[in-house]
């Protein structure tokens, strides 16, 4: 893999904007616009039609072995996507670095976030016979972040840009040895902004300070991710692990229940349910650092839940999860009830149980 394929960010910014501008003025129909963009990209202009063209990975593409310029990362907790496994990487433009200020990460133009979604044939053997379904690229251009979904072929040799999204039937054996079937949905380019939305601007979700301020197993050994980026010359402003917020892994049952529940709500819900998110008018703010019980939904009447509230009156009834709206909506796949609205077609049973345990453990006098 030559640097001429990896270090492409400056050309990308210009051509990407031209392509998107031309596409978005051709038709009022979003489907027609997306198809037109897809056709225009077929000749190999940025963003590339095929994932392999970027040169992010060496050897067989499906092995997802990154070249030296591409850094793996992992948030402390993972957003639930129909039990899909995920591998994540970030590419920084040559000579550029991210800036950490006031606990906010600001990335240079040309930064690319690479997120792969896959399923092993058997969840008890996670690295054997895996099938990659899609790779999502978030590319930081001159005018902000742009999302591009790539769908993998059946032979697992490459992935092709599909701005209209798609769906795929996935089968696997779960941890208990039972066969499962999922109709996996790949969001279209426009749907990506539904979740990646802060103040009507598309932004990343998982590369926030609180998600990255923990250790990762690199080839050289375990190291704090933000410290590793700093030592690699890719980050400025990191002042040490204890100087910045850090979230826990909600799957770790050895950790305090409150911390696990807040980590779950933050990564799965707060991109909408925050002061800058699309659900800001709901008054339900589910960020990891929210301390106001009412904003967390405790004894709070929903603003406009409609049928989504079912027969329940409050987002959270302390000590009684079975009468609380939040777990009720998490435990549904019905349109108009299910929360989150996008990103899943199944119920995250373990996540629902975690939030139920958290609510049931609340002091009933906490009103």
C-alpha positions in Angstrom: 0.0 0.0 0.0 1.6 3.2 -1.0 1.2 6.6 0.6 -0.2 7.9 -2.7 -3.4 6.0 -1.8 -3.6 6.7 1.9 -2.7 10.4 2.0 -5.5 11.7 -0.2 -7.3 14.1 2.2 -6.8 17.4 0.4 -8.1 16.2 -2.9 -10.9 14.5 -1.1 -12.2 17.7 0.4 -12.5 19.5 -2.9 -13.9 16.7 -5.0 -16.3 15.4 -2.3 -17.9 18.8 -2.0 -18.3 19.1 -5.8 -19.9 15.7 -6.1 -22.3 16.3 -3.2 -23.2 19.8 -4.5 -23.9 18.5 -8.0 -26.0 15.6 -6.7 -28.1 17.5 -4.3 -29.3 20.1 -6.9 -30.4 17.5 -9.5 -33.7 16.4 -8.0 -36.1 16.9 -5.1 -36.3 13.1 -4.6 -33.8 11.8 -2.1 -33.8 8.4 -3.6 -33.0 9.8 -7.1 -30.3 12.0 -5.6 -28.7 9.1 -3.9 -28.8 6.9 -7.0 -27.3 9.7 -9.1 -24.4 10.1 -6.5 -23.8 6.4 -6.6 -23.6 6.4 -10.4 -21.2 9.4 -10.4 -18.9 7.6 -8.0 -18.6 4.6 -10.3 -15.6 6.0 -12.1 -13.4 6.0 -9.0 -13.5 9.6 -7.9 -13.6 10.4 -4.2 -15.2 9.0 -2.2 -14.2 5.8 -3.8 -16.8 3.3 -5.0 -14.9 0.4 -3.5 -13.5 0.2 0.0 -10.4 -1.5 -1.2 -9.3 1.5 -3.2 -8.6 3.6 -0.1 -5.8 1.3 1.0 -6.7 1.3 4.6 -6.0 -2.4 5.0 -3.2 -4.7 3.9 -3.4 -8.3 2.7 -6.8 -9.9 2.2 -9.3 -7.1 2.8 -11.7 -9.2 4.9 -8.9 -9.7 7.4 -9.1 -6.0 8.2 -5.4 -5.7 9.0 -4.7 -2.0 9.1 -1.7 -0.3 7.5 0.6 1.7 9.8 -1.2 4.9 9.1 -4.6 3.5 10.3 -5.1 3.2 14.1 -7.5 0.8 15.8 -9.7 2.2 18.6 -12.6 1.0 20.8 -15.1 3.0 22.9 -15.5 1.8 26.5 -19.1 0.8 25.7 -20.6 -0.1 22.3 -23.8 1.1 20.8 -26.1 -1.9 20.2 -26.7 -2.9 16.6 -28.6 -6.2 16.4 -25.8 -8.0 18.2 -23.3 -7.2 15.5 -19.6 -7.3 16.3 -17.6 -4.2 15.4 -14.1 -3.2 14.6 -13.1 0.4 14.4 -10.2 2.4 13.0 -9.2 6.0 12.5 -7.1 7.6 9.8 -5.4 10.9 10.4 -4.1 13.0 7.4 -0.3 13.1 7.1 1.2 15.6 9.5 -2.2 16.5 11.1 -3.5 15.8 14.7 -6.7 16.1 16.7 -7.0 18.8 19.4 -8.4 18.1 22.8 -9.8 21.2 24.5 -12.4 21.5 27.2 -12.9 17.7 27.0 -13.9 18.0 23.4 -12.1 16.3 20.5 -11.7 18.3 17.3 -10.4 16.4 14.3 -8.6 17.8 11.3 -10.0 17.8 7.8 -9.4 14.5 6.0 -9.8 12.4 9.2 -11.7 9.2 8.4 -13.5 6.9 10.9 -13.8 3.3 9.7 -16.4 1.1 11.4 -16.9 -2.5 10.3 -20.0 -4.5 11.3 -19.7 -8.3 11.2 -21.1 -11.6 12.6 -19.3 -14.8 13.4 -21.1 -17.9 12.3 -21.0 -19.0 16.0 -20.8 -16.5 18.8 -18.9 -19.0 20.9 -16.1 -18.8 18.4 -16.0 -15.1 17.7 -13.1 -14.9 15.3 -13.9 -17.9 13.1 -16.0 -17.8 9.9 -17.0 -14.2 10.4 -19.1 -12.4 7.8 -18.7 -8.7 7.4 -21.9 -7.0 6.5 -21.0 -3.3 6.1 -18.3 -0.7 6.6 -19.3 2.8 7.4 -16.9 5.7 6.7 -17.3 9.1 8.4 -15.1 11.5 6.5 -14.3 15.0 7.9 -14.5 17.3 4.9 -14.2 21.1 4.6 -17.9 21.5 5.4 -18.0 18.9 8.1 -18.5 15.1 8.5 -20.0 13.1 5.7 -21.2 9.5 6.1 -20.8 6.8 3.4 -22.0 3.2 3.9 -20.2 0.3 2.1 -21.9 -3.1 1.7 -19.7 -6.2 1.5 -20.1 -8.8 -1.3 -20.9 -12.4 -0.6 -17.3 -13.5 -1.3 -16.0 -11.1 1.3 -13.5 -9.7 -1.2 -14.6 -6.0 -1.2 -17.3 -3.6 -0.2 -19.1 -1.2 -2.5 -20.5 2.2 -1.7 -24.3 2.0 -1.4 -25.7 5.4 -0.4 -29.2 4.1 -0.6 -28.4 1.5 2.1 -29.7 -2.0 2.0 -30.7 -5.1 4.0 -29.2 -8.5 4.5 -30.5 -11.7 6.1 -28.0 -12.9 8.7 -27.9 -16.2 10.5 -25.7 -17.2 13.4 -25.5 -19.4 16.5 -25.8 -17.4 19.7 -24.0 -17.9 23.0 -26.5 -20.5 24.1 -26.1 -22.6 21.0 -29.4 -21.5 19.4 -29.7 -20.5 15.7 -30.7 -16.9 15.2 -32.0 -15.0 12.2 -31.8 -11.2 11.8 -32.9 -9.0 8.9 -30.0 -6.6 9.1 -30.6 -3.1 7.8 -27.9 -0.9 6.5 -28.9 2.8 6.9 -28.9 5.0 3.8 -26.6 8.1 3.7 -29.3 10.5 4.9 -30.4 8.3 7.8 -26.9 8.5 9.3 -27.6 12.0 10.3 -30.7 10.9 12.3 -28.4 9.7 15.1 -25.2 11.5 14.3 -26.9 14.8 14.9 -25.9 17.6 17.2 -27.4 21.0 16.6 -28.4 19.8 13.1 -24.8 19.0 12.3 -23.5 15.5 11.5 -20.9 14.4 14.2 -19.3 11.2 15.3 -20.7 9.3 18.3 -18.0 6.9 19.6 -14.9 9.1 19.4 -15.6 11.3 22.4 -13.1 11.8 25.3 -15.3 9.9 27.8 -15.5 6.9 25.4 -11.8 6.7 24.6 -10.2 7.4 27.9 -9.4 3.8 28.7 -6.9 1.1 27.7 -6.7 -0.7 24.4 -4.7 -3.8 23.5 -2.2 -2.6 20.8 0.4 -4.8 19.2 2.9 -3.2 21.6 0.8 -3.9 24.6 -2.0 -2.2 26.6 -2.1 1.5 26.7 -4.6 4.3 27.2 -5.9 5.3 23.8 -5.6 9.0 24.2 -2.1 8.6 25.6 -1.3 6.4 22.6 -2.6 9.0 20.1 -0.5 11.6 21.9 2.7 9.6 21.7 2.0 8.9 18.1 1.8 12.6 17.3 -1.9 12.4 16.5 -3.4 14.3 19.5 -2.6 17.5 21.4 -4.1 18.6 24.7 -4.3 15.2 26.6 -3.4 16.0 30.2 -3.5 12.5 31.7 -6.1 9.8 32.4 -7.5 11.4 35.5 -7.7 14.9 34.0 -10.5 13.8 31.6 -13.9 12.0 32.0 -14.0 8.3 31.5 -17.0 5.9 31.0 -17.1 2.2 31.9 -18.0 -0.8 29.9 -21.7 -1.5 30.7 -21.1 -5.2 30.0 -18.8 -5.5 33.0 -21.0 -6.9 35.8 -18.3 -6.3 38.4 -18.7 -2.5 38.1 -21.4 -0.4 39.9 -24.9 -0.7 38.5 -25.4 3.0 38.3 -22.2 3.5 36.3 -23.1 0.7 33.9 -26.6 2.0 33.4 -25.4 5.5 32.7 -22.8 4.2 30.2 -25.5 2.3 28.4 -27.9 5.2 28.1 -25.1 7.5 27.0 -23.8 5.4 24.1 -27.2 4.2 23.0 -29.5 7.1 23.7 -27.7 10.4 24.4 -26.9 11.3 20.8 -30.6 12.1 20.5 -31.5 12.7 24.2 -29.2 15.6 25.0 -29.5 19.3 25.0 -28.0 19.5 21.5 -29.7 16.4 20.1 -32.8 15.9 18.0 -34.8 14.9 21.1 -33.8 18.1 23.1 -37.4 19.2 23.3 -38.3 16.0 25.2 -36.5 17.2 28.4 -35.2 13.7 28.7 -31.4 13.9 28.8 -29.5 10.6 29.0 -25.9 11.7 29.0 -23.4 9.9 31.3 -22.9 13.1 33.4 -26.5 14.0 33.9 -27.3 14.2 37.6 -30.8 15.8 37.7 -33.2 12.9 38.4 -36.0 14.7 36.5 -34.0 15.1 33.3 -33.1 11.4 33.6 -36.8 10.7 33.5 -37.5 10.0 37.2 -41.2 10.5 37.8 -41.2 12.6 34.6 -44.3 12.7 32.3 -43.2 12.4 28.7 -43.6 15.5 26.5 -44.8 13.8 23.3 -44.4 10.1 23.4 -47.9 9.4 22.0 -48.5 5.7 21.5 -44.9 5.0 22.5 -45.8 5.5 26.2 -48.3 2.6 26.1 -50.3 2.6 29.3 -47.6 4.1 31.4 -47.4 7.6 32.9 -43.7 8.2 33.7 -40.4 7.7 31.9 -39.1 6.1 35.1 -41.0 5.0 38.1 -38.4 4.5 40.9 -38.4 0.9 42.0 -40.8 -0.3 39.4 -39.3 -0.9 35.9 -42.4 -2.7 34.7 -44.4 0.6 34.9 -41.6 2.7 33.4 -41.8 4.0 29.8 -38.0 3.8 29.0 -37.6 0.0 29.3 -41.0 -0.5 27.7 -39.8 1.3 24.6 -36.4 -0.4 24.7 -38.2 -3.8 24.8 -40.2 -3.2 21.6 -39.5 -3.4 17.9 -42.8 -1.8 16.8 -42.5 1.4 14.8 -43.7 4.3 16.9 -42.8 2.5 20.2 -39.3 1.2 19.7 -36.4 3.3 21.0 -33.9 3.9 19.6 -35.9 4.3 16.4 -33.1 3.3 14.0 -30.1 1.0 14.2 -31.8 -2.2 15.4 -34.5 -4.6 14.4 -34.2 -6.8 17.5 -34.5 -6.2 21.2 -31.3 -5.9 23.2 -32.4 -8.3 26.0 -29.3 -7.7 28.1 -29.5 -4.0 27.8 -33.2 -4.0 28.7 -32.4 -6.1 31.8 -29.6 -3.7 32.8 -31.9 -0.7 32.7 -34.7 -2.6 34.5 -32.2 -3.6 37.3 -31.1 0.0 37.6 -34.7 1.3 37.9 -35.8 -1.4 40.3 -32.8 -0.5 42.5 -33.8 3.1 42.8 -35.2 4.4 46.0 -39.0 4.5 45.7 -38.9 7.8 47.6 -36.8 9.4 44.8 -39.6 11.4 43.2 
